[in-house]
Amino acid sequence: MKPEKFYNLYSFMSSFGMCLSVGVYIPYLILLGLSKADIFLINAIFWLTISSSEVVTGMLADGKSRAWSVRTGLLISVLGALTYATATLAIAKWQIFTIALVAEILMGIGMSFTSGAQQAWLSDALKRHGRPKDYQVRAFARSAKWGSFGMLLGGSVSFLFPARYFSIGWIVCSAILFANWSLCKLRMNGDGEPVERTTELKSLKDSWCAISSNRQLQWAALAGMMLGFVLPFNLTWVPHFTSVVETSSQSSALTAAFWILINCGLMLGNRWVEKSHTISEKQTVSIPLALFFTGVGLAALGLVNGWLLPIAFVLLHELGRGMFQPLMDGYIYSRVESSYKATYGSLQSMVSRSGFALVLFVGWWLLRGHDVNASDGLIWPVAGLCLVACATLLWIIRPRQTA
């Protein structure tokens, strides 16, 4: 199997499995008694867990094996999903919060094992198979498109779970992630391992030298941090849109429709990067443009009411997000040496996810004492305008050389 075809299937399975929790995640925690502030806090700790463990797991991926790192991450994520399923057994709020926190930490550690390692594996596998350097952005865009398709299907299925069976969503999620582990065990070969094997400490030293001396990589790290402003939308769109209708059947239908809309926007952004040579080659312009679209859509969403008007702004928001990640992956992994590519990806991710955690800690601080549907009309415009400002700054300070 060609490396890009395997990676497309892997991306689809990962996204499909994780998104089986989309329709149950926030409603499940709210039903169990957690507030919006509680949810922001446990998600902040989730991203902080990833940020704090990224570099160690990236070093292991370069020094030991990238395929091993991906498989290890999937198994830990399976354990995290199963832990979430046990939250219905708890009685007191502190018990529910503790179970959710443990589950988030496990899934954060799992994601840190796969983050960096999976992209580095594909990047070097493509290189080993003779693919040109400019092919990488389009390959990452194609895999992101398959990931978005997996998100679409998984999320759509998740909205079918009635409230009393929310925990089953987490059990099915764990089963699909385990199936993906089996796929990686069978098909993820050594093509994506470093061309020159190095030690863990040397890969860390080389990664630090790269980010500290290369202005293009510093610019990319800054861009990664800025994407954290989308997280308030991720955590609040389900309760926000369910509050605009009266019955549970209407809310399920509406949120499922918006989930389809979200993923259509993502796939449109992925497809644009895949097919447009101008977008894929002029990344220092395209990346700020992607953040600009994302920010404008999010800011406008907080200023309109109902569910009909937001459709265009949801599409614009997700179009930008669908463009952003494949552009970033192609930009970064085509500029980093093979021997420390996974470690560098984890270092980049550590910087980015620390920004994610900071945004959510601020959100938790501001939302304490508010009811579950309060403040979306303020949080979304503020986060969106911050993204627009960040996109403008990135465009102004963008690196001019392309090498």
N, C-alpha and C positions, 0 to 999 in steps of 0.2 A: 504494500500500500504506500502510495506517495505520501511524504510527510505532511503536505498541506491538506490532503484528504483526511488523513488520520486526525489532524488537529481540528479540522472542521467538525468531525464527528465528536471528538472530545469536548469541544466548545459547546456544541449542541447539548450533549448529555449533562455537562456541568450546569449550564444555565437552566435546562429543563428541570433537573433535580432540585436546585436551590429555589427556583421560582414556584415550586409546588407549595411553598410556604407563603407566597406573596399575599394571597387572599385571606389567609388566616393569621398572619403574623401580628399586625397591630390590633385587629379586632380580638384576637385571642388574649393578648396581654391586657387590653382594656376590659374584656369580659371577666378576667381573673382579678381585676381590681387595681391595676397599675394606672397611673396618670400619664399625661403626655410628657411631663417633666421627667418622670421615672424612665420612660422609654428613651428620651433624649440622653439621659445619664448612662443607661446600660449600653447604648449605641456608641457613646463617646468612649466608654471603656473598651468596647469591641475594637474601635479603630486605634485606640492607644495600645491595645494588646498586639495588634498587627504591627504597628510602628515600632514597638520595643523589641519584637522578635524577628523582624524582617532580616536584619543583617546576618544574624547567626544562621538562620535557615538558608539564606542565599550563599553563605560561605560553604555550608554543607553540600548544597547543590553543585557548586563548582568543584569542591574538593572530593566529594564522594560520588554523587550521581544525580543528575537532574531528573531522570525517570524515577529514581527512588524517592526523591523529594516530593514529586507530584503525587505519587502513590501514598506516601505517608500523610500528606496533607488531606487527601480524600478520606482516608480512614479516620483521622481525627475529626473531620467535619461530620462523618457518619455518627460518631459518638456524641458530638454537639447536638445534632438534630434529635437523636434519641433522648438526650437529656431534656430538651425542650418539651418533648412529648409527655414527660413525667410531671410537668407543672400542675396538671389537673389534680394530682394527688395531694398537693399542698393545701393548707387551710388558711394560715395567717398570711398577711401581706408580705411580711419580711421573708417568709419561706418561699413565696412565689418569686419575689425579687431576687433572692439568692440563687434559686434554680435558673432563672433567666440569665443572671450574671455569669454563672458557671458555664451555661450553654454558649453564651456569647464569647467568653474567653476561649473555650475549646474551638469554636468555629473561627475565631480570630487567629489562633495558632495554626489551624488547618489552612486557612487562606494564606498565611505568611509562608508556609511550605510550598504552596503552588505558585504564589506570586513571584515573578522574576524567573523562576525555574522553567515555567511553561513557555513563556515568551522566548527565553534564551534557547530552549530546546528547539523551537520552531526556527528561530533565526539561524542557528548553526546547521540544522538539518537542511534548510534551503541552500545555504552556502555549500554544504558538502555535496548536494545534488546539482550544483552548477547554476543555480538561479542567480540572475544579476542583482546588484545591490538595490536598484530602484524597484525591483519586484516585491520587496519585503512589505512596503506600505500596502500594496494591493492585496497581498496574501493575508496580512493582519486584518484588512478591511473585510475580506471574504469570510474569514473565520468569525469576525465580529457579527457579520450578517447572520451566520448560522447560529451564533450565540443568541442573537436577538430573536431568531425564530424559535429557539428553545425556550427563551423567556416568555414569548407569546403563548406557546402551547402550555407550558407549565403553569404560568399564572392563570390562564383561562380555566384549566382544570381545577386550580385551587379555589376558585370562586364557587365551585359546585359543592364544596363541603359545607353542610349546615353547621350552625354554631355548636351543637352538642358533640360534633365529631371533628372539631378543629384539630385536636391532637393527632388524628389520623394523618393529616397533611404532613406533619413532621415525620411520622413513621414511613410514609411513602417516599418522602424526600430522602431519608436515610437509605432506603432500598435502591433508589436510582443512583445515588452517589456511590454505593457499593458496587453497583453494576458498572459504573464508569471506572472504578478502581480495577475491576476485572478486565475491562477493555484495555486499560493502560498496562496491566500485567502481561497481556497477550501481545499487544501491538506497539507499545512505546519502546523502541529499540535504541541502540547506541548512536544513531545518526546525529542526534542533537546534543551529544556530549561535547565538551570542549575539544577543539582541535589539538591543543596542547594542554595536558593536565597540569594543574598547579596545586599548591597547598592552600588550605583555607586562609591562613594568615596572609599569604602573598596576594591572594585574590582580594582580600580586604584592603591591603595597602595600595594595590594597583587601582582599585575602585576609588579610594579616597583621593589619590593623585589625579585621577581623571576628572572627578567633579570639582576639585579645588583649582585645577589649572585650565579647564576648558569652559570658555564662556557660553558656548552653545548648550552644554549639558547643564550648566547653572541656570540658564534661561528655562530649560525644560523642567528642571526641578521646581522652579518658581511657578511655572504654569500648572504643574501637577497639584501643588498646594491650593491653588485658586479654585479648583473644581469642587472643593469641599462645600462651597456655598450652595450646591444643589441638594445637599442632604436634608435640609428642612422640608423640601418638597417630598423627598422619598418617604419620610416618616409621617407625613400628615395628609397626603392626598386621599388615602382611602377614607379616613373619618371625615375629611372635609366634604367630599362629594356624596358620601352616604347621608350627610346631614341635610342635603338640599331636597331629598325626597321623603315620603311619609312612611312607606311600608318596607319591610325587610326584603321582599321579593324585588321591589323596585330598586333598592339600594344594591342588591347583588347584581342585577342586570346592568345598572349604571356603572358600577365599578369595573365589571367585566368589560363593558364597552370601552371605558377609558383605558383599561389595560391594553386592549387591542390597539387603541389609538396610540398609546405610548410606544408600543413596539413597532408599529408602522412608521412612526417618526424616527425611531432608532435605525430601523432597516433602511430607511430612505437616506439617512446620513451615512451609514456604512456603504451603501450602494454608490453614493455620490463620490466618496473617496476612492472606491474600487475602480470606477469607470472614468473619472476625470483626471487626466494627466496633470492638468494645471493645479488642481487641488492637492493631489498627492505629491507633486514635486515642489511646490512653493509652501512648504510646511510652516515656515516662520510667519507667513501671512495667514495661512489656513487655520492654524491653531488659535490665534486670537479671534479670528472670525467665528470659529465654532463656539468659543466662550461667549462672544457677543450675542449670537443667536440664542444661546442657552439663557443668558441673563435677561434679555429683552422679553422672551417668552415667560420666564418666571415672574418678573416684575409685573407684567400685564395681568397674569393670572390672579394676583392678589388684589387687583383693582376692579375685577368684574364679578358679577354675581350669577347664580344659577349654574346650569351645566351646558347650555348651547353655545354661548359666546366663548367660553374657555377652550373650545375645541381647536381653533386655529392657534392659540397660544401654546397649548400642550404640544401640538405638532412642531411648532417652531423651537420650543424648549428641547424636545427630544431629537430633533434634527441636529442641533448643535452637539448634543451629547453623543449621538451616533457618529458624528464626524471626529470627535475629540480623541477617543482612545486609540483607534487604529493609526491616526496621524501621529500621536505621541509614541506609540510602540515602534512604528517604522522609523521615526526620527531618532529615537534613543538607541535602539538595538542595531541600527546600521552604523553607529558611530563609536561602538564599544568593542574592544578586542574580545576574541572568543574565550580566552582563558579565564576571564573574570566577569563574563556577561551576566550570569545569574546573580552574582554578588552585587554587581552594579545596579541591576534591576531592583534588587531588594533595597539597596541604599536609596535609590530614587523613590521607591515606594514608601520607605520609612519617612522621608522628608514630606512626601505628599500626604500620607495618612496622619502625620502629626498635625497638619493643617485641618484635616477632616475632624480630628478629635477636638481641636480648639474651637471650631465652629459649633460643635454639638455641646461642649461644655458651656459656651456662652448661651446657647439656646436653652439648656437646662436651667441656668441661672435666671434667665428672663421669664421662663414659663412656670416657675414654682408658684403654686397656689392658684393657677388658672385651670378652668375646666378643660375637658379633652378637645373641644372644638374652638377654643378661644385663640385669638391672635394670628390666625393665618393671613388675615388682611393686612397685617403689619409685617410679619416675618418674611413672607414671600416677596413683597416689593423691596424690602431692605436687602435681602439676599440677592435678588436679581440685579438691583442697581450696583451692588458690590461687584458682581460678576462683570457687568458692563464696564465699570471703572477699571477692573483688573485687566480685561481684554484690551482696553485702550492703552494701559500702561505697557502690557506685553508687546503690543504693536510698535509703540514708540521705541522701546529698548531692544527690539529684536535683533539678533545677530545678522549681519549683512552677508557674510561669506557662507557658502553652501556646503563646503567640504566637511 
